[in-house]
Amino acid sequence: MNEYLLILHDPADSAFSEMSAEEMQGIIARYGQWAGEMASRGKMRGGNKLEDGTARHLTGKAGAATVLDGPFPETKEVVGGYFLIAAESYEEAVELASSCPHLDFGRIEVRRIEPTE
């Protein structure tokens, strides 16, 4: 069984900030229901929402790291979270991701985890 990372991309101007607490709780419940369904099928390996408005971008040059705060307002997208799932193939991973409620709010990048043993 392969593992796939579902990277949840949000538009930088996401409508989430304008939602009421009740609306947000409804959306959180949808994600929880989906994750629970994936877990009951033995497909869910983990996942988390990433903290809004915070990030650090590191670049290296000549052995020294430069750290910048981000994401920046000029970005069109931010990574809002991720799920790690198990699937036999990319096709199955895409099929599983296609039922994720995140597609109502952004896009999902599906990446196979390459074992590095």
C-alpha positions, 0 to 999 in steps of 0.5 A: 500500500502506498501513501499519498499526501493530500496538500490542501491549497486555499485561495489567499483571499479565502472566504473563511474569514468572513464566515460565522462561528456556526458556519465554520463549525459546520465546515469543520464537521464536514472535514471530520466526517470525511476523515472518519469515513477514510479512517473506517476504510483504513485509508486515513494515516493522519492530517492537520490544519495549518495555522492561518497567517503564519509561516517561515520561508527558508532559503540557503546560500553558502551554508547560511539560511535566510528566514522570511516570514510569510505567507505574503499578501501578494500570494494567490494561494496558501497551504491550509492543511494536509491529509496523509492517506493510503491507496493502492495507486494514484488513481485510487488516491485521486478518487479518495481525494475527490470526495474531500470537502476541501474541493468546495473551498480550494484545490487538492494536490495529490503527491505520492510519498516516496519511501527513502529507506 
